[in-house]
Amino acid sequence: QKEVEQDPGPLSVPEGAIVSLNCTYSNSAFQYFMWYRQYSRKGPELLMYTYSSGNKEDGRFTAQVDKSSKYISLFIRDSQPSDSATYLCAPHRGGSRLTFGEGTQLTVNP
Amino acid sequence: EAGVAQSPRYKIIEKRQSVAFWCNPISGHATLYWYQQILGQGPKLLIQFQNNGVVDDSQLPKDRFSAERLKGVDSTLKIQPAKLEDSAVYLCASSVTGVGTEAFFGQGTRLTVV
């Protein structure tokens, strides 16, 4: 079983749609839950992260962690064509390696 | 603030040849990572340095891959001999420390082994 599972998509939505991206993980020691965004032919860049369970909001983006079910979500409201990218979840224990999911490729159509 | 610099951007080699990649992290970042990203997959950590010491190289294929970090700053990753399955993007990243802090990634080196 992979430590982190993520639906690779691809996911295609119209502009303005609400997007839900999800990951599951198996290691209960994970404490930090990162979301990276990767544009084509670029390196990943940190979008946001949460520590332990709960929600965190940053503009149009909301990250949600449910440690009891080992489920991580990223919601994008009012999606824009500029949001078209691959989104990678990356939980870790702190001081240890990031374990990336496969990434979900998102396309937002104008 | 300058980002993580990597070179070359692209490299095509034949199998069994050797290749080296170079990384210059963000100034002041003690932790440096090398990741391998195969097409359609997430990045996989190959090696993590803290200053010039190795913290984690458990996923580095040591029979063919080697890495060093010179004076705790620049780093090189070498593959010798290369195999077809080494075709991937090699990403270098750095962070202030390795504990729950943001890792900044370079643009990567795209390696094609033919």
Interface residues (C-beta under 8 A of the other chain):
Chain A: V4 Q6 P8 Q31 Y32 R41 K42 G43 P44 E45 L46 Y49 Y51 L88 A90 H92 G94 G95 S96 R97 L98 F100 G101 E102 G103
Chain B: V4 Y33 G40 Q41 G42 P43 K44 L45 Q48 D56 L91 A93 T97 G98 V99 G100 E102 A103 F104 F105 G106 Q107 G108 R110
